[in-house]
Amino acid sequence: MASGEEPRPLLLVAGLADLAVDTARSALKTVRGALHRSDTPALATEAEHELLARGRLVLDRYTAPPPAHLEILARHALARRAADGE
């Protein structure tokens, strides 16, 4: 194939692989820098708290049941009545 005629899936996979390598390289630099810090235990504790908070948000986002349809309609009706002054 001549340059510029590569199939789209191949270009997507190559771009994804390049992104993964850059991300891994960046993460490795960050870990190396963290290992040389004097406050590494505090950083680890902070990272743990952040991960716990993120986990809580994810679980709340995907496990919380949506409000009942009639409940939503009732709230809208009450808001309309309050706005109209009834």
Secondary structure, DSSP 8 states (H G I E B T S, - for coil): --TT---HHHHHHHHHHHHHHHHHHHHHHHHHHHHT-TTHHHHHHHHHHHHHHHHHHHHHHHHS----HHHHHHHHHHHHHHHHT-
